[in-house]
Amino acid sequence: MHLGCHAVLFRDRIKSETENITKGLSETGFEGSEIGSRFFGTDEKQKLLMLLDKYNYQKAKAFLDSIIN
């Protein structure tokens, strides 16, 4: 089973504490998050992708509700 986390749960902290949150989620067993332009815009895309790569953490392409099995 693959585990992911919806970054919006961290509200503004995902922007100010990105590395600590990503590291913690990765160490806990999560493999990725739906994260991106809502928090980082296009200006910081490369910085975000490098950070995610550092922790072997993936950026989800889409969020699917639990109704879809």
N, C-alpha and C positions, 0 to 999 in steps of 0.2 A: 504494500500500500504506500502510495506517495502522499506526503503531507505538505500542505501549503498554508499560508496565513494571509489574510486580507489586511494590507498595510493600513487601511483607513482606521483600524482598531486602535492604532497608536496616535491618531489625530496629528497635531502639529509636531509631536515628538519624532515622527518618522523623518521629518526634514532636519531637525536640529540634532538628533541622536542616531542618525542613520547607521553608522558603523557599529555602535554598541547594540542596537536592536537587531541588525542583520547577523552579527556574530552570535548573539544569544539564541536567536531562532535556529541558526544553523547548528550550533552545539546541542540544541535540544532535539534535533532530528527533523526539523522542517527543511524542505528542499527548495522552496520558492515562495514568492508573494506576487500578488497583483499590485504592482507599484509602477509609478512612472510620471507621466506629464502632469497629473493632478498635483503632485507634490514638487516635482523637479523641473517641469517645463522641458523645452528642447535644449536650452542653454547648457544644462548640466547632465545631459544624456551620457556622454562618454565617462564622466566622473562616476556616475551611478553604476554603469555597466562594469567598470573596473573594480569598484568596491564589491559588487555582487560576485564577480569572478574570483576575487581574493578569498571569499568564503565558500566557493563552489555553490552559490545560491542562485536560483534561476528567477528571472522575471517572467511571470505568467503572461500569456497572450490574451487571456480572457478569464472572467469570473463566471462560473456557472453555479446557479443556485442548487441547493440540495434536492430540489424536485427532480433534477435530471440524474438518473442513475447510470 
